[in-house]
Amino acid sequence: DEVKALPEGPGKELVAKVCIDCHTSGTFRKMRLNEDEWWDKVGDMVDRGAKADEKQQAGIVAYLARNFGRDAKVNMNAAPLSELIVVLSFTVDESKALVAYRTDHGAFRDWNDVLKVPGVDTKKVEAQKDKMAF
């Protein structure tokens, strides 16, 4: 479920209500925009018909910037394939292996757990470990 995959926090319900009807969470999970860029993106969506007043837009922007901003970490236990590929530079096959592993073995506790996934480049995991959240 798209809404369940979103990180908890203020603004989640707004994003679910205003954005998820037209977009999957993968659309914005991989964008990694700064706050000004999120304002531009949300403003564009409102211009195209999304229903959100200024206060709601501010809540959406704050949520997106906090969870999917330039410095936001990738939740390795919830990230879809597109986010693993675009943000962490894993290949399609590596990303599929990561999703399958967490489905079969449960949540990753830390980046060392990611090293256990067959078919994933350990050097890539080590290089991206600071961008991962668990």
Secondary structure, DSSP 8 states (H G I E B T S, - for coil): -HHHHS--STTHHHHHHHTTTTS-HHHHHTT---HHHHHHHHHHHHHTT----HHHHHHHHHHHHHHHSTT--EETTT--HHHHHHHH---HHHHHHHHHHHHHH----SHHHHTTSTTS-HHHHHHHGGGEE-
